[in-house]
């Protein structure tokens, strides 16, 4: 089972529509859709969506019920909030307990992240050795309210929850 919407989107392995686990506020959904339909390139789209999200970060309680905000000691969680029918974007809420982390990955598309609660520890990697190896290029500790947008190339990263309360 894939843990992230990214895994599913990249692999195209899902045979049926993904299950929606939370609620995406209509205002946020409309704003993201408007930016995506702007027809900008991926980097510009990421920057525009990030700028919009900084003004419209939702309350965690508005998007996930308490049982999903608690996290799972077995692994970090990714909850789909919305998937645009044409596949142009999706919105997900991820929950990390302290110490839980993703694998090192990229998104092969634009992506915007916003920290709603807790802190997110993010490692960014660069290709080196003739693109055969990775080296740590940056470390970021993103507090609640931090929003960033990115697009390939240069989006290889790993995310970890580091502090209580849990990251979301
Ligand atoms: Fe990621």
Boltz pocket constraint, residues with backbone or C-beta under 6 A from the ligand:
constraints:
  - pocket:
      binder: B
      contacts: [[A, 105], [A, 106], [A, 107], [A, 157], [A, 159]]
      max_distance: 6.0
